[in-house]
Amino acid sequence: MPEDAGIERLIRSDLVNFGSYSPSTSPETLLGKIGVPLENIIKLDANENPYGCSPRVNQALATYPALNIYPDSGQAELRKLLQQYTGVGAQHIVASAGSDQLIDLLLRLFVESGDEVIDCIPTFAMFRFYIDLCRGIPVEVPRDESFAVRVDAVKAAITDKTKLILLATPNNPTGTIVPKKDILEILDIGLPVVVDEAYYEFTGQTVAPLVGRYKNLMVLRTFSKWAGLAGLRIGYGLFPAKIADYLLRIKEPYCVNVAALVAVRESLKDIDYLMSNVKKIIAERERLFGKLQKLKWLKPFPSQANFILCSMLNGRARELQQKLENRGILVRYFDQHLLRDSIRISVGKPEDSDTLIKALQEIGEEI
Ligand SMILES: Cc1ncc(COP(=O)(O)O)c(C=O)c1O
């Protein structure tokens, strides 16, 4: 058969026109397109950690002797390390190649074609991505105007087909948290609830101690943000022991590679250093927020994470994102229901904010 001829007939019909997740921009793809050298590009579009990982990780990986050996599929050492870090028993823990992979596994575990999943929009786009991928039906419950989850609306959206409720706290891209009392009220519905705490270390607020006490609570975490390990793909979740067992059965055996295991081991020996970087990012977030507030045409929303969402009072977000990109500054833009003409700026180093603000001031004069 010649390449491409009628291959769609054989592809799952619901995936033929599947819209992919729009990932952040890899600076190397901009080579030759913008007049800024690669090393000067300021990447504020994926909520990455501008301070990188612990130097202990680099040192340990440089001399790691056993890349030829598969990792332990039962994750014994990793789960024990995570038990020490979280205070939650190893029988409740499963690790994965980024917390994204656990969202995927949970959807596969609970959702069959036609089952409903509650998604409190606007929120992390990967939730919708995985719901669609496993033929679930997304039931989108809009947040209120300050981006708080409307608990009554969540309850009203439940049907006998609802299988999962997804909550991110702090939420991406809004930066808002879901107060503990709201999470408890939603848990009391009795359906499985996923609480995605990817940015936990930036708030210190968590429901992790409740795992095991609630048979329906599942908490997701990651090393991508606070520990600067986004590139190594390492996340984990805290689950009722029974669900952890099921996840261990359906995950790819070697989903966490040995480099990621070494990185977790070393990061957890260097928590003070990593948390000092988290503190710097929080301080910078507040400084940047103050500067953004001074721009008359942007409205920044308070954030509890490592990014700030801004809605534009004037002009188009796509154009702003392009203008910044041409200057070598990468941010994320949104133009959808509840996020009309909005941009999300990851918090970088102080010098990154200064360059960004100068660019925004110049662009503001053209708007
Ligand atoms: C709310 C939320 N959950 C999960 C993730 C994915 O993290 P990971 O890098 O561990 O896959 C992100 C990443 O941006 C996120 O914002």
The ligand as a Tripos MOL2 file, in Angstrom:
@<TRIPOS>MOLECULE
LIG
   16    16     1     0     0
SMALL
NO_CHARGES

@<TRIPOS>ATOM
      1 C1         -1.3400   20.6650   37.4340 C.3       1 LIG1
      2 C2         -0.2550   19.8590   36.7950 C.ar      1 LIG1
      3 N1         -0.2520   18.5340   36.9620 N.ar      1 LIG1
      4 C3          0.6880   17.7610   36.4170 C.ar      1 LIG1
      5 C4          1.7050   18.3050   35.6550 C.ar      1 LIG1
      6 C5          2.6700   17.3820   34.9980 C.3       1 LIG1
      7 O1          3.8420   17.2630   35.6870 O.3       1 LIG1
      8 P1          4.9280   16.1860   35.2850 P.3       1 LIG1
      9 O2          6.0720   16.9470   34.7230 O.co2     1 LIG1
     10 O3          5.2450   15.4780   36.5630 O.co2     1 LIG1
     11 O4          4.3080   15.2400   34.2800 O.co2     1 LIG1
     12 C6          1.7550   19.6750   35.4580 C.ar      1 LIG1
     13 C7          2.8170   20.2620   34.6330 C.2       1 LIG1
     14 O5          2.8390   21.3840   34.2470 O.2       1 LIG1
     15 C8          0.7430   20.4720   36.0320 C.ar      1 LIG1
     16 O6          0.7210   21.7930   35.8570 O.3       1 LIG1
@<TRIPOS>BOND
     1     1     2 1
     2     2     3 ar
     3     2    15 ar
     4     3     4 ar
     5     4     5 ar
     6     5     6 1
     7     5    12 ar
     8     6     7 1
     9     7     8 1
    10     8     9 2
    11     8    10 1
    12     8    11 1
    13    12    13 1
    14    12    15 ar
    15    13    14 2
    16    15    16 1
@<TRIPOS>SUBSTRUCTURE
     1 LIG1         1 GROUP 0 **** ****
